[in-house]
C-alpha cells in the first residue's frame, strides 16, 4: 500500500559535508558552505538554472522540474500530463528520426487521419460503421507511413551509451520531473539533449504510446483492487479540486486524447518560466553557466501559466464508501489539511513520524505488534499532493480473521489518544533526531540534492528554504501536536473507504459501493 499512496516523509535535504553538524548552528554553517558552491541564474527566457559544485567524483546529476502535473490536465483530457512525460523520451527534431522534414509531413497526415476517424467515432447518432472502418484503416496506414522515419529509443540509447544511469521521469499531481546521472565530461551533450526535448519534442508514435499508457492504467488501477480503491477514495474526498482525478487519467479520456492536444499542452506549460533545472556534481559554475545559458537560453520564452483558481470547499459531513469484492480487506481514511505553506506543516510531519516511522511507531505497535490485527498500518501527510490542500491519511490492512471495522476502531483510538494526551518527550525528540538524520543521508547524494534544490526553488522561490525547514522542525511542541490533531481529525472532515471481502457470486449481486 505504501508504494501506491506514496508514503514518504520527504526530509532528505542536503549533503554529506554536514555529517558532523548536529545542531541548528551547524546547519547554518553548512548553508554558508552551500552558498559558496551554488550558483542560481534566471535566464532571459525565464528558466531558472541551479549549479551546485561537488567535485568529489567525475559525475553529475540533474533534475528538471516542470511546475505542471495531473492537476493541470485539461477538462476532458485527464492523463495528458503523464502522457507528455512519455512523449519526452521519443526524441526531438534531431534525435529519433532519419528525416525530420519528411517525418513532420507524415505526422501531420496522421493527425488529419485521426481527426477524421475520431469525429466519426464520437458521433452518438448517425455513426456510419462502414465509413468508420475506412477512416480507421486510413489512420492506421498513416501511422505506418510515419513510423518509417522513426529511430526507436534513440534518445535513451544516446544518453546511456554516453554513461547515463538512472534515466527516468515521473508525473505527479503537482509536477513533472526528469532526471539521470552522467559523467561530467558529457555535460554539454546532456544540455543539448535536455534543452532539445524541452524546446522541440516530437510526438512520434503518439498513439502507440497511448496504448502503453492505457495498459499501465489497467495494471495499476483497473486490475489492482488497492489502486481502484485509492482512485475511488480521492474521487469521494474531493468535490471540486483536480486532486479527485487520477494522475493516469480516466480510461474514456486517455483513449481519446490526441497529439494535437499534447502539443497545445506543451506550448502552455513547458515554457522556461515554468521550469527549474538543477545540476549537482563535478561541474564548475564559471565554466558551465555560459554553456548552459547557450542551450537552455535558446528555448522560446512564454508566459508562466496562470495559477489554479479552484479551491476545494470545506467538507462539512463525513463521507464513506464500501467496496464489496473478492479481494484483500482494507481500510483507508483521510482528513483535509492545508497545503505545504501552512505554518503547521512541520507539525503534520511530526504526527506522521510518531504514528508511522518504523516498528516503534504508535500504529505499528498497537495494531501490528500488540493487538496482532493488522499486517500493516500507517498514517501520513500530503496525499495525494502538497502544492494544494491535501489529506492526512491513515490505513490498516487486516490479517486473516479481522475486519476493516477493527482497523477503523483501532486507528480512531490512537487518534483520540493523540488529541487528549501529550506525546512523550521521547517521541517528539525522536522525530527531530530522525529529521536531522534524514537530512544528513540526503546530503551525500547528488541526485537527491538536485531534486531538493529544484523542488524548494520552485515551491519557495529559494533553494535555501530546505535548510530553514529544520528550524521549523525544532520549534514543534507537544502542544502543537495536540492542537493540530484536534483541529483536523474530526468526524465531519473525514472520508473513509473500505474493501470488504465478498465471494464472487455474492459480489456480483451487491452494490459495489456508495458514498453517504
C-alpha positions in Angstrom: 0.0 0.0 0.0 2.8 2.4 0.9 4.1 2.3 -2.7 0.6 3.1 -4.0 -0.1 6.1 -2.0 3.4 7.5 -1.8 4.1 7.2 1.9 7.3 9.3 2.0 8.5 11.7 4.7 10.5 13.9 2.3 13.1 15.3 4.6 16.3 14.3 2.6 17.7 17.8 2.1 21.4 18.4 1.8 24.9 16.8 1.6 27.5 14.8 3.5 29.9 17.6 4.4 27.4 18.3 7.2 27.8 14.9 8.7 29.3 16.2 11.9 26.8 19.1 12.3 24.2 18.2 15.0 22.5 21.4 15.9 20.9 24.4 14.1 24.1 26.4 14.3 25.9 23.5 12.4 23.3 23.6 9.7 23.6 27.4 9.4 27.4 27.0 8.8 26.7 24.2 6.3 24.3 26.5 4.5 27.0 29.1 4.2 29.2 26.4 2.6 26.5 25.5 0.2 26.0 29.1 -0.8 29.7 29.3 -1.8 29.3 26.3 -4.1 25.9 27.1 -5.5 25.0 29.5 -8.4 21.5 30.4 -9.4 20.7 32.1 -12.6 17.4 33.1 -14.1 17.8 33.3 -17.9 16.2 35.9 -20.1 13.5 33.5 -21.2 12.6 32.9 -17.5 14.1 29.4 -16.9 15.9 29.0 -13.6 19.3 27.2 -13.6 20.9 26.0 -10.4 24.5 24.7 -10.3 26.0 23.2 -7.2 29.7 22.2 -7.3 30.6 18.9 -5.8 34.0 17.7 -7.3 34.3 14.5 -5.2 33.7 12.3 -8.3 33.7 13.0 -12.0 30.0 12.7 -12.4 26.9 15.0 -12.2 23.2 14.5 -11.7 20.4 16.8 -12.9 16.8 17.3 -12.0 14.4 19.2 -14.4 11.2 20.1 -12.6 8.3 21.4 -14.7 5.7 23.0 -12.5 2.8 21.1 -14.1 1.1 17.9 -13.0 -2.1 16.0 -13.4 -4.0 18.8 -11.6 -3.3 20.8 -14.8 -4.8 18.3 -17.2 -7.4 20.0 -19.4 -11.1 19.2 -18.9 -11.9 16.1 -20.8 -8.2 15.2 -21.3 -7.2 13.7 -18.0 -3.8 11.9 -18.1 -2.3 14.3 -20.6 0.5 15.5 -18.2 1.5 11.9 -17.7 1.2 11.2 -21.4 3.5 14.0 -22.2 6.1 12.6 -19.9 6.2 9.5 -22.1 6.5 11.6 -25.2 9.5 13.4 -23.8 11.5 10.2 -24.4 10.5 9.9 -28.0 13.2 12.3 -29.1 13.4 15.7 -30.8 13.6 17.2 -34.3 17.2 15.9 -34.4 17.1 12.8 -32.3 14.9 9.8 -33.1 14.4 10.5 -36.8 16.0 9.6 -40.1 14.5 12.6 -41.9 12.5 15.1 -39.8 11.2 17.3 -42.6 9.6 14.3 -44.2 8.5 12.9 -40.9 6.8 16.2 -40.0 4.7 15.9 -43.1 3.9 12.3 -42.3 2.9 13.2 -38.7 0.6 15.9 -40.0 -1.2 13.3 -42.1 -1.5 11.1 -39.1 -3.2 13.9 -37.2 -5.6 14.7 -40.1 -6.5 11.0 -40.4 -7.0 10.6 -36.7 -9.2 13.7 -36.5 -11.4 12.4 -39.3 -11.7 9.0 -37.6 -12.3 10.4 -34.2 -15.0 12.8 -35.4 -17.0 9.8 -36.8 -16.2 7.6 -33.7 -17.6 10.2 -31.3 -21.0 10.5 -33.1 -23.7 9.4 -30.8 -26.3 9.5 -33.5 -25.8 8.5 -37.2 -22.5 6.9 -37.0 -21.6 5.1 -40.2 -20.0 1.7 -39.5 -18.5 1.4 -43.0 -17.2 4.9 -43.0 -15.7 4.4 -39.5 -13.9 1.3 -40.6 -12.5 3.1 -43.7 -11.3 6.1 -41.6 -9.7 3.8 -39.1 -7.8 2.0 -41.9 -6.7 5.4 -43.3 -5.4 6.3 -39.8 -3.5 3.1 -39.3 -1.9 3.4 -42.8 -0.8 7.0 -42.0 0.8 5.7 -38.7 2.6 3.0 -40.6 3.9 5.6 -43.1 5.2 7.9 -40.3 6.9 5.1 -38.5 9.3 4.6 -41.4 11.2 7.7 -40.2 11.5 6.7 -36.6 14.7 5.5 -35.0 13.3 3.7 -31.9 14.7 4.5 -28.5 17.4 6.7 -29.9 17.1 9.4 -27.2 17.6 6.9 -24.3 20.3 5.0 -26.1 22.3 8.1 -26.9 22.2 9.0 -23.2 23.1 5.5 -22.0 25.9 4.9 -24.4 27.4 8.1 -23.1 27.3 6.9 -19.5 23.9 8.0 -18.3 22.4 5.9 -15.4 19.1 6.2 -13.7 17.4 7.5 -16.8 13.9 8.2 -15.6 11.0 10.6 -15.2 7.8 10.9 -13.2 4.5 12.6 -13.3 2.7 13.5 -10.1 -0.3 15.6 -9.2 1.8 18.7 -8.6 4.7 18.4 -11.0 6.6 16.5 -13.7 10.3 15.7 -13.3 13.1 14.3 -15.5 16.4 13.1 -14.2 19.5 11.0 -14.6 23.2 11.0 -13.8 26.2 11.1 -16.2 30.0 11.5 -16.4 30.8 15.2 -16.0 32.7 15.2 -19.4 29.2 14.7 -21.0 27.7 17.8 -19.6 27.3 19.6 -22.9 25.8 16.5 -24.5 23.2 16.4 -21.7 22.5 20.1 -22.1 21.9 19.6 -25.8 19.6 16.7 -25.3 17.6 18.1 -22.3 17.1 21.6 -23.8 16.2 19.9 -27.2 13.4 17.8 -25.8 12.0 20.8 -23.8 12.1 23.1 -26.8 11.5 20.7 -29.7 9.8 17.5 -28.6 8.2 15.3 -31.3 5.1 13.3 -30.5 6.2 10.4 -32.8 4.4 7.1 -32.2 1.9 9.0 -30.0 -1.0 6.6 -30.5 1.2 3.6 -29.9 2.4 5.2 -26.6 -1.2 6.0 -25.8 -1.9 2.2 -25.9 1.0 1.7 -23.5 -0.5 4.2 -21.0 -3.9 2.5 -21.2 -2.2 -0.8 -20.4 -0.4 0.9 -17.5 -3.8 2.1 -16.1 -5.3 -1.4 -16.5 -2.4 -2.9 -14.5 -2.1 -0.2 -11.8 -5.8 0.6 -11.3 -8.4 -1.5 -13.1 -6.9 -4.9 -12.3 -5.5 -3.9 -8.9 -8.1 -3.6 -6.1 -6.0 -1.2 -3.9 -5.4 1.1 -6.9 -9.1 1.1 -7.7 -9.9 1.8 -4.1 -7.5 4.7 -3.9 -9.0 6.2 -7.1 -12.5 5.9 -5.6 -11.3 7.3 -2.3 -9.9 10.5 -3.9 -13.0 10.9 -6.1 -15.1 10.9 -2.9 -12.8 13.0 -0.7 -12.7 15.9 -3.3 -15.7 17.6 -4.7 -14.2 20.4 -6.9 -10.4 20.2 -6.8 -8.5 18.2 -9.5 -6.9 16.0 -6.9 -10.0 14.0 -7.4 -8.9 13.0 -10.9 -6.3 10.1 -11.2 -2.8 11.0 -12.5 -3.1 8.3 -15.1 -6.5 9.7 -16.2 -9.9 8.2 -16.8 -10.0 5.4 -19.3 -12.5 7.1 -21.5 -10.4 10.2 -21.8 -7.0 8.5 -22.2 -8.4 6.6 -25.1 -9.4 9.9 -26.9 -6.5 12.2 -26.3 -4.5 13.2 -29.4 -1.2 14.6 -30.4 -2.6 18.0 -31.2 -3.8 18.3 -27.6 -0.4 17.2 -26.4 1.2 20.0 -28.5 -1.1 22.6 -27.0 -0.4 21.3 -23.5 3.4 21.6 -24.2 3.0 25.1 -25.5 1.2 26.2 -22.4 3.1 24.5 -19.6 6.6 23.6 -20.9 7.7 27.2 -21.0 11.0 28.3 -19.4 9.3 30.4 -16.8 7.6 27.3 -15.5 10.8 25.2 -15.0 13.8 24.8 -12.7 16.8 22.8 -13.8 19.3 21.8 -11.1 22.8 20.3 -11.8 24.8 18.9 -8.9 28.3 17.3 -9.2 31.7 17.8 -10.7 30.7 21.0 -12.5 32.3 24.4 -12.2 29.7 27.1 -12.5 32.1 29.6 -14.0 32.6 27.3 -16.9 29.2 25.6 -17.1 26.9 28.6 -16.9 27.8 30.2 -20.2 27.4 26.8 -22.0 24.1 26.0 -20.1 22.8 29.5 -20.9 23.6 28.9 -24.6 21.4 25.8 -24.7 18.7 26.5 -22.3 18.5 30.2 -23.1 17.6 29.2 -26.7 14.3 27.7 -25.6 11.5 30.1 -26.7 10.0 32.1 -23.9 6.3 32.0 -23.0 4.1 33.4 -20.3 4.0 31.5 -17.0 0.6 29.7 -16.7 -2.0 31.3 -14.6 -2.3 29.8 -11.1 -5.2 27.5 -10.5 -8.3 29.2 -9.1 -10.2 26.1 -8.0 -10.4 25.8 -4.2 -11.8 22.7 -2.6 -14.8 23.7 -0.4 -14.8 22.8 3.2 -16.1 19.3 4.0 -19.0 19.5 6.4 -20.1 15.9 6.7 -18.4 12.5 6.9 -18.3 10.5 3.7 -17.7 6.8 3.4 -17.5 4.1 0.7 -17.7 0.4 0.8 -16.3 -1.8 -1.9 -17.5 -5.4 -1.8 -15.5 -7.9 -3.8 -13.3 -11.0 -3.6 -10.1 -9.1 -2.6 -7.9 -8.5 0.4 -9.9 -6.4 3.0 -8.5 -2.9 3.5 -9.4 0.3 5.4 -8.3 3.8 4.4 -9.4 7.2 5.7 -8.3 10.8 5.2 -8.8 14.3 6.6 -8.4 17.5 4.7 -5.4 19.7 5.7 -3.8 22.9 4.4 -1.0 23.0 1.8 2.7 23.0 2.4 2.9 26.7 3.1 0.8 26.3 6.3 2.7 27.3 9.5 1.9 23.9 10.9 3.4 21.9 8.0 6.2 20.6 10.3 3.6 19.5 12.9 2.0 17.3 10.3 5.4 15.8 9.7 5.8 15.2 13.4 2.4 13.4 13.5 3.5 11.2 10.5 6.7 10.3 12.3 5.0 9.5 15.6 2.3 7.3 14.0 4.3 5.6 11.3 8.1 5.7 11.5 9.2 2.1 12.0 8.4 -0.6 14.5 8.4 1.8 17.4 5.6 4.0 15.9 2.2 4.0 17.5 0.2 2.4 14.8 2.6 -0.4 14.2 3.0 -1.1 18.0 -0.8 -1.0 18.6 -2.3 -2.7 15.5 0.5 -5.0 14.3 2.7 -5.9 17.4 0.3 -5.8 20.4 -3.2 -6.5 19.1 -2.0 -8.5 16.1 -5.0 -7.5 14.0 -3.1 -5.8 11.1 -0.3 -6.8 8.7 0.5 -3.1 8.3 -0.8 0.3 9.4 0.4 3.8 8.9 -0.6 7.5 9.0 0.9 10.0 6.6 0.5 13.5 5.3 0.5 15.3 1.9 -1.7 12.8 0.0 -2.1 12.9 -3.0 0.0 16.1 -3.2 1.3 19.0 -1.3 1.1 22.0 -3.6 -2.6 22.3 -2.8 -4.5 21.4 0.3 -4.2 17.6 0.6 -5.1 14.9 3.0 -3.7 13.4 6.1 -4.5 9.7 5.7 -4.5 6.5 7.7 -4.8 2.9 6.6 -4.8 -0.6 8.1 -4.5 -3.9 6.3 -6.2 -6.6 8.5 -4.7 -10.0 8.9 -7.0 -13.0 8.2 -9.9 -13.2 10.6 -10.0 -9.5 11.2 -12.0 -6.8 9.6 -11.9 -3.2 8.3 -14.1 -2.2 11.2 -11.4 -3.3 13.6 -8.9 -1.2 11.7 -11.1 1.8 11.9 -11.8 1.5 15.6 -8.1 0.9 16.4 -7.0 3.8 14.3 -9.6 6.1 15.9 -8.4 5.0 19.4 -4.9 6.1 18.5 -6.1 9.4 17.0 -8.2 10.2 20.2 -5.1 9.4 22.3 -3.2 12.0 20.3 -5.9 14.5 20.8 -6.4 14.1 24.5 -2.9 13.5 25.9 0.5 14.9 25.0 3.0 12.8 23.0 6.1 11.9 25.1 9.3 13.9 25.2 11.0 10.8 23.8 8.6 10.6 20.8 9.0 14.3 20.0 12.8 14.2 20.3 13.0 11.0 18.2 11.1 12.8 15.4 13.5 15.8 15.5 16.5 13.4 15.6 15.3 11.4 12.7 14.6 14.5 10.7 18.2 15.6 11.1 19.5 12.1 10.3 17.3 12.0 7.2 18.8 15.4 6.2 22.3 14.1 6.5 21.6 11.0 4.5 20.2 13.1 1.7 23.2 15.4 1.6 25.5 12.8 0.4 23.6 12.1 -2.9 23.9 14.3 -6.0 20.6 13.2 -7.4 18.7 13.8 -4.1 20.3 17.2 -3.6 19.4 18.2 -7.2 15.9 17.1 -6.6 15.5 19.0 -3.3 17.1 22.2 -4.7 14.8 22.2 -7.7 11.7 21.5 -5.6 12.4 24.1 -3.0 13.4 26.7 -5.6 10.1 26.0 -7.3 7.8 26.0 -4.2 9.5 28.7 -2.2 11.5 30.7 -4.7 14.7 29.9 -2.8 16.5 26.6 -2.5 17.9 27.7 0.9 14.5 27.0 2.4 15.4 23.3 2.5 17.8 24.2 5.4 15.4 26.6 7.1 12.9 23.8 7.4 15.0 22.4 10.3 14.3 25.5 12.3 10.5 24.8 11.9 11.0 21.2 12.9 13.0 22.2 16.1 10.1 24.5 17.1 7.4 21.8 17.1 6.0 21.3 20.6 3.7 18.7 22.2 1.0 21.4 22.5 1.3 21.9 18.7 0.7 18.2 18.1 -2.5 18.2 20.3 -3.8 21.4 18.8 -3.4 20.3 15.2 -4.9 16.9 15.9 -8.0 18.4 17.5 -8.4 20.8 14.6 -8.0 18.4 11.7 -9.0 14.9 12.9 -12.7 15.5 13.3 -15.6 13.4 12.0 -17.1 16.0 9.7 -13.7 16.3 8.0 -13.3 12.5 7.4 -13.6 10.5 4.3 -13.2 6.7 4.5 -13.2 3.7 2.2 -13.0 0.0 2.9 -12.8 -3.2 0.9 -14.9 -6.0 2.4 -14.2 -9.4 1.1 -17.2 -10.9 -0.6 -17.3 -14.2 -2.5 -17.5 -13.5 -6.3 -21.1 -14.8 -6.7 -22.4 -12.5 -3.9 -20.3 -9.5 -5.0 -21.9 -9.5 -8.4 -25.4 -9.1 -6.9 -24.5 -6.4 -4.4 -24.0 -2.7 -4.8 -20.2 -2.2 -5.4 -20.2 0.8 -3.0 -21.5 4.2 -2.5 -20.8 7.5 -0.7 -23.1 8.6 2.1 
